[in-house]
């Protein structure tokens, strides 16, 4: 097995092998074995209890999502959105969750059998699933990597430790070579997951070495936590990176995200959905080892590229600042409130640099007489710098506060406020209340058009302005 393939197979075997054991309760890592056992655990019923709890929560969550979708589908706002964006009809589709629940429950009952019990003291039960069963579940019949997967897990077995912090609740922790990357919590009121990436790397390294291969060269660091809590009105979903995240391989990729948290609340009675976002800064550097083209954007907006031999290309970097804000959706309104971007978004390749700056934003969209009415209550300030040094493509869009735009059948009319755009080598464009505009302009971010003109037909009659 090649050096590049061996760590990948080992990492995949470790990650997928762990994930077949469940959804998770916070606190992975290598020490302690998860929450202390409080209630008795029965080896004969633990797997079925876990499977039933998973089906219950994921099935109820799917039902909540389907209820939201069914209610929204009867509203004018949904009709307007779906007409312009057909993918909107798939929002809040709970079908995938139902299938996930069935697959996950099937894996638990298939792998965590009484025959696979390694020890059971009444408080803690330890399963050692068959390597053949785990690998067959992961890879499928006839996969070329089946023998390798089985050999690795025979050498460094997957164990699943089950404890109960309270009657009716079950925690499962997955272990390989003394590392405990994953802990699963299947509780009466919630389902929780925590994945420790550093422990996952140690488990993958042990599997690679068990097969006589070199360990993964790089860094996995941080933790991923997810939780779904059932409440009286619906579920609250949380996704968090409590310690941030780093995934890196020398001169290939280095991606880092600071501490982040996203919380979504479903209200089946509303029906409504709110999402609170507080993400940390993201930086990503990618090295191209396959050979590519280096591109630049000149002052006229023309993209010019030259071939770069494999191995010679400098890295491409992406920098996204911290972001916070709240998104809400109900049958009448979609809104973004208090959106704050902590700095410019920068994408830089060896010969090109794009920088986008967005001011704080409050926006609302609702249906109005068959059209979509978009309101920017704090206006808009958006700037694009094509090189970052003032010599490339420059563009800026500003809107007064408040600004309202009516969108009907692809045409846009400014109902309130004003819009102004400037771009390199182009005359400034200003749209006033009552005028229509087109985003598909030749040399500016948008252009004023006649309100009765077909889309993309520019109005060059300056006399129609007062």
C-alpha positions in Angstrom: 0.0 0.0 0.0 1.4 3.4 -0.9 2.3 6.0 1.7 -0.4 8.4 0.6 -3.1 5.7 0.6 -2.2 3.9 3.9 -2.9 6.8 6.3 -6.1 7.6 4.4 -7.4 4.1 4.7 -6.4 3.9 8.4 -8.0 7.3 9.1 -11.1 6.3 7.3 -11.3 2.9 9.1 -10.9 4.6 12.4 -13.5 7.4 11.8 -16.1 5.2 10.1 -15.5 2.3 12.6 -16.2 4.7 15.5 -19.1 6.4 13.8 -20.9 3.1 13.4 -21.2 2.9 17.1 -23.5 5.9 17.5 -24.3 9.5 18.1 -22.4 11.1 21.0 -22.3 12.6 24.4 -19.8 15.3 25.0 -16.3 14.6 26.5 -14.4 12.3 24.2 -10.6 12.2 24.6 -8.4 9.5 26.0 -9.1 9.7 29.7 -11.8 8.6 32.1 -14.0 6.6 29.8 -16.8 9.2 29.6 -19.4 9.9 32.3 -19.4 7.8 35.4 -21.8 4.9 35.5 -24.7 5.5 37.9 -27.5 3.2 36.8 -27.1 -0.5 35.9 -26.5 -1.6 32.3 -27.8 -4.8 30.8 -25.7 -6.3 28.1 -28.7 -8.1 26.7 -30.7 -4.9 26.2 -28.2 -2.0 25.9 -27.9 -2.1 22.1 -31.7 -2.3 21.6 -32.3 0.5 24.0 -29.7 2.6 22.2 -31.3 1.8 18.8 -34.8 2.6 20.1 -33.6 5.9 21.5 -31.9 6.9 18.3 -35.0 6.1 16.2 -37.1 8.0 18.7 -35.1 11.2 18.6 -34.2 11.2 14.9 -37.7 10.2 14.0 -39.3 13.0 16.1 -36.8 15.5 14.7 -37.6 14.4 11.1 -41.3 14.8 11.9 -40.7 18.4 13.3 -38.9 19.3 10.1 -41.6 17.8 7.9 -44.2 19.8 9.9 -42.3 23.0 9.3 -42.0 22.3 5.6 -45.7 21.3 5.3 -46.8 24.6 7.0 -44.4 26.7 5.0 -45.5 25.1 1.7 -48.9 26.7 2.1 -47.6 30.3 2.3 -47.1 33.0 -0.4 -43.5 33.5 0.7 -42.7 29.8 0.1 -44.4 30.0 -3.3 -42.4 33.0 -4.3 -39.1 31.5 -3.1 -39.7 28.1 -4.8 -40.5 29.8 -8.1 -37.2 31.5 -8.2 -35.2 28.9 -6.3 -36.7 25.4 -6.9 -34.3 23.9 -4.3 -36.4 25.7 -1.6 -38.9 22.9 -2.0 -36.4 20.5 -0.4 -35.8 22.7 2.7 -36.6 21.0 6.0 -36.8 17.6 4.3 -36.8 15.0 7.2 -36.5 12.0 4.9 -32.7 11.8 5.3 -32.9 11.8 9.1 -35.4 8.9 9.0 -33.1 6.9 6.8 -30.1 7.8 9.1 -32.1 6.6 12.1 -32.8 3.2 10.5 -29.2 2.7 9.3 -27.8 3.7 12.7 -30.1 1.6 14.7 -29.4 -1.3 12.4 -25.7 -0.9 12.9 -26.1 -0.9 16.7 -28.2 -4.1 16.9 -26.0 -5.8 14.3 -22.6 -5.0 15.9 -23.3 -4.8 19.7 -24.6 -8.3 20.2 -24.5 -10.5 23.3 -21.8 -12.6 21.6 -19.6 -9.5 21.2 -19.7 -8.7 25.0 -16.1 -8.8 26.3 -16.9 -7.9 29.9 -20.0 -6.9 32.0 -19.9 -6.0 35.7 -23.5 -4.7 35.8 -22.4 -1.1 35.7 -20.3 -1.1 32.6 -20.5 -3.4 29.5 -17.7 -3.6 27.0 -18.3 -4.8 23.5 -15.7 -6.0 21.1 -17.6 -6.2 17.7 -16.3 -8.6 15.1 -13.7 -7.0 12.8 -15.4 -8.7 9.9 -18.8 -7.4 10.8 -17.5 -3.8 11.3 -15.6 -3.7 8.0 -18.4 -5.3 6.1 -20.8 -2.7 7.4 -18.4 0.1 6.5 -17.2 -1.0 3.1 -19.7 -3.4 1.7 -19.3 -6.8 0.2 -16.5 -7.3 -2.3 -14.6 -4.0 -1.5 -10.9 -4.3 -2.2 -10.0 -2.8 1.2 -11.9 -5.4 3.2 -8.9 -7.6 4.1 -6.8 -4.6 5.1 -9.6 -3.2 7.3 -10.1 -6.6 9.0 -6.4 -7.1 9.6 -6.1 -3.6 11.2 -9.0 -4.1 13.5 -7.8 -7.6 14.5 -4.5 -6.0 15.5 -6.1 -2.9 17.2 -9.7 -3.9 18.1 -12.6 -1.5 18.2 -14.2 -1.6 21.6 -17.4 0.1 22.7 -17.9 0.9 26.4 -21.5 1.4 27.6 -22.5 3.1 30.8 -25.7 4.7 32.1 -25.5 8.1 33.9 -29.3 7.8 34.8 -32.0 5.2 34.3 -33.1 5.1 30.7 -30.0 6.9 29.4 -27.0 5.3 27.7 -23.5 6.5 26.9 -21.3 4.7 24.4 -17.6 5.5 24.1 -15.6 4.0 21.2 -12.0 3.0 21.9 -9.1 2.0 19.7 -5.5 1.4 21.0 -6.4 3.2 24.3 -7.6 6.3 22.5 -11.3 7.3 23.0 -12.1 9.7 20.2 -15.9 9.3 20.3 -18.5 9.4 23.0 -22.2 8.9 22.2 -25.0 9.9 24.5 -28.5 8.5 23.8 -30.7 9.9 26.5 -34.4 10.2 27.0 -34.4 14.0 26.3 -31.5 14.4 24.0 -28.9 12.8 21.7 -25.3 14.2 21.9 -22.1 13.6 20.0 -18.5 14.6 20.7 -15.5 13.8 18.5 -11.9 14.4 19.7 -9.8 14.9 16.6 -6.4 14.4 18.4 -7.6 11.1 19.8 -8.9 10.2 16.3 -5.5 10.8 14.9 -3.9 8.5 17.6 -6.4 5.8 16.8 -5.7 6.1 13.0 -1.9 6.1 13.6 -2.3 2.9 15.6 -4.3 1.3 12.8 -1.8 2.4 10.2 1.2 0.9 12.2 -0.8 -2.3 12.8 -0.8 -2.7 9.0 3.0 -1.9 8.7 2.3 1.5 7.2 3.6 5.0 8.2 1.3 7.0 10.4 -0.6 10.0 9.2 1.8 13.0 8.8 -0.1 16.0 9.8 -2.2 17.4 12.6 -5.8 16.8 13.7 -6.7 19.0 16.7 -9.8 20.2 18.4 -13.2 18.7 19.1 -16.6 18.6 17.4 -19.8 18.5 19.4 -23.4 18.2 18.3 -26.6 17.9 20.3 -30.3 17.6 19.7 -32.4 18.4 22.8 -36.2 17.8 22.8 -38.3 20.5 24.3 -42.1 21.2 24.6 -42.2 23.2 21.3 -39.6 21.2 19.3 -35.9 20.4 19.2 -33.0 22.7 19.8 -29.9 21.7 17.8 -26.4 22.8 18.6 -23.2 22.4 16.7 -20.0 23.6 18.4 -16.2 23.7 18.1 -15.5 24.3 21.8 -11.7 24.3 21.3 -11.5 25.4 17.7 -10.3 23.1 15.0 -7.1 22.4 13.0 -6.7 20.0 10.1 -3.2 20.1 8.5 -0.9 18.0 6.3 2.5 19.5 5.4 2.5 21.5 2.2 -0.9 20.2 1.3 -3.5 21.8 3.5 -3.7 23.8 6.8 -7.2 24.7 7.9 -8.0 26.3 11.2 -11.3 27.5 12.7 -11.5 29.3 16.1 -14.1 28.5 18.7 -17.6 28.4 17.1 -21.2 27.7 18.0 -24.4 27.5 16.0 -27.7 26.9 17.6 -31.0 26.2 15.8 -34.4 26.2 17.5 -37.4 24.6 15.9 -40.9 25.7 17.0 -43.5 23.3 15.5 -46.4 25.4 16.8 -45.2 28.6 15.0 -44.1 27.1 12.8 -40.8 28.8 13.0 -37.0 28.3 12.9 -34.3 30.5 14.4 -30.6 30.0 14.0 -28.0 31.8 16.1 -24.5 31.9 14.6 -21.3 32.8 16.4 -18.4 31.4 14.3 -14.8 32.0 14.9 -12.3 33.2 12.3 -11.3 30.7 9.6 -8.0 30.4 7.8 -7.2 27.9 5.1 -4.0 27.4 3.1 -3.9 24.9 0.2 -0.9 23.9 -1.8 -1.4 22.7 -5.4 0.8 19.7 -6.2 -1.0 18.7 -9.4 -0.1 21.8 -11.5 -2.6 24.5 -12.3 -2.9 28.0 -13.6 -2.0 31.3 -11.9 -4.7 33.9 -12.7 -4.9 37.7 -12.2 -7.7 40.2 -12.7 -6.7 43.4 -14.4 -8.3 46.9 -14.0 -10.8 46.1 -16.7 -12.0 43.0 -15.0 -10.3 40.6 -17.5 -9.0 37.4 -16.0 -5.6 36.4 -17.4 -4.0 33.0 -16.5 -0.6 31.3 -17.1 0.2 27.6 -16.5 2.2 26.7 -13.4 4.2 23.4 -13.3 3.2 20.9 -10.6 5.1 21.5 -7.4 6.0 25.1 -8.2 2.7 26.8 -7.3 2.6 28.9 -4.2 -0.3 28.2 -1.8 -3.8 29.7 -2.0 -5.1 31.1 1.2 -8.6 32.0 2.4 -9.3 34.1 5.4 -12.9 34.5 6.8 -13.3 36.6 9.9 -15.5 35.9 12.9 -19.2 36.1 12.1 -22.2 36.5 14.4 -25.9 37.0 13.8 -29.4 35.5 13.9 -31.4 34.0 11.1 -35.1 33.5 11.5 -37.8 31.9 9.3 -41.6 31.8 9.8 -44.4 31.5 7.3 -44.4 35.2 6.6 -40.8 36.3 6.8 -37.1 35.3 6.3 -34.8 37.6 8.2 -31.1 38.1 9.1 -30.7 40.2 12.3 -27.6 41.7 13.8 -25.2 40.2 11.2 -21.7 41.3 12.0 -18.6 40.3 10.0 -15.4 40.9 12.0 -13.3 42.1 9.0 -12.7 41.5 5.3 -13.0 38.2 3.6 -9.7 37.6 1.7 -8.9 35.0 -1.0 -5.3 35.1 -2.2 -3.6 33.0 -4.8 0.0 33.4 -6.0 -0.9 36.2 -8.5 -4.4 37.4 -7.5 -6.1 38.7 -4.4 -9.7 39.3 -3.8 -11.0 41.1 -0.7 -14.6 41.6 0.2 -15.8 43.9 2.9 -19.3 43.8 4.3 -20.7 46.2 6.9 -23.2 45.1 9.6 -26.4 43.9 8.1 -30.1 43.6 9.0 -32.3 42.2 6.2 -35.8 40.9 5.8 -37.6 39.1 2.9 -41.4 38.6 2.7 -44.0 38.0 0.0 -46.0 41.0 -1.2 -48.7 40.6 -3.8 -46.9 37.8 -5.7 -43.5 39.4 -5.4 -40.5 39.1 -3.0 -39.9 42.3 -1.0 -36.4 42.6 0.3 -35.7 45.2 3.0 -32.3 46.3 4.2 -33.1 48.2 7.4 -29.5 49.3 8.1 -28.6 49.8 4.4 -25.7 48.0 2.7 -22.0 48.6 2.2 -20.2 46.0 0.1 -16.7 46.4 -1.4 -14.6 44.2 -3.7 -10.9 44.7 -4.2 -9.5 42.6 -7.0 -5.9 42.8 -5.9 -5.8 44.5 -2.5 -3.3 47.1 -3.7 -5.8 49.4 -5.5 -4.5 48.5 -9.0 -6.9 45.7 -9.8 -10.7 45.5 -10.2 -12.4 47.7 -7.7 -16.1 47.7 -7.0 -18.4 49.0 -4.3 -22.1 48.9 -3.7 -23.9 51.0 -1.1 -27.5 51.3 -0.1 -29.3 53.9 2.0 -30.9 52.9 5.2 -33.6 51.7 4.8 -33.7 50.3 1.3 -36.5 48.1 -0.1 -36.3 46.1 -3.4 -39.2 44.3 -5.1 -38.3 41.2 -7.1 -40.9 40.0 -9.6 -40.2 37.4 -12.4 -36.5 38.3 -12.5 -36.9 42.1 -12.5 -36.0 44.3 -9.6 -37.5 47.6 -8.7 -36.3 49.9 -5.9 -39.3 50.9 -3.8 -37.5 52.8 -1.1 -34.0 54.3 -0.5 -31.2 54.4 -3.0 -28.5 52.2 -4.5 -25.1 53.3 -5.8 -22.4 51.3 -7.5 -18.9 52.2 -8.6 -16.4 50.0 -10.5 -13.0 50.4 -12.1 -13.2 51.9 -15.6 -17.0 52.4 -15.4 -19.2 55.3 -14.7 -21.0 55.3 -11.3 -24.5 53.9 -11.4 -27.2 55.2 -9.1 -30.7 53.7 -8.7 -33.4 55.9 -7.1 -36.8 54.9 -5.6 -39.2 53.8 -8.3 -36.5 52.8 -10.8 -35.7 49.2 -11.9 -32.2 47.7 -12.3 -30.5 44.6 -13.6 -27.6 42.7 -12.0 -26.3 41.4 -15.3 -24.5 44.6 -16.4 -21.6 44.7 -18.7 -19.1 46.8 -16.8 -20.8 47.6 -13.4 -22.3 45.7 -10.6 -25.8 46.6 -11.9 -27.5 48.9 -14.4 -30.6 51.0 -14.5 -33.2 49.5 -16.9 -36.7 50.4 -18.0 -39.3 48.8 -15.7 -41.2 47.3 -18.6 -38.1 46.0 -20.3 -37.2 42.3 -20.5 -34.4 41.2 -18.1 -30.8 42.1 -19.1 -32.0 45.0 -21.4 -30.2 48.1 -20.3 -31.9 51.5 -20.3 -29.5 54.0 -21.8 -32.1 56.9 -21.8 -30.7 59.2 -19.2 -33.5 61.6 -19.9 -36.0 59.5 -18.1 -34.4 60.5 -14.8 -36.0 63.6 -13.1 
